[in-house]
């Protein structure tokens, strides 16, 4: 019975509850206004462009990291490159002055890729030829002593 009386005494008064609700409302309104300001600043053109460029750079670095392994081309997985290609084409279509430098860069990268591919194939052929020669050499009988008399 004493606990019930203490419980009633612990409950805030109407005035305390009212002031607590007013403080919570003020805190909520402050959070809403901060969210509005964040959305307003993120919807500005500079912020949108920065976000798009950051996204493009992140995708490009991931794609080029995979390209260096050349596994995606060997497996014919061109679908992973299409989003990057479409983004680059749309970017270049809006900025025509970048077209010539980009074409020159792509041609240089293509030439370097062709050269690397040619050299790696040539190295692989040389290594396989050396390995085949080693195996053939191992198969040749050495000049050994004649077989024992019982096998003649």
Secondary structure, DSSP 8 states (H G I E B T S, - for coil): -HHHHHHHHHS--HHHHHHHHHHHHHHHHHHHHHHHHHHHHHTSHHHHHHHHHHHHHHHHHHHHHHHHHTHHHHTT--HHHHHHHHHHHHHHHH-GGGHHHHHHHHHHHHHHHHHHHHHHHHHHHHHHHHHHHHHHHHHS--------GGG-
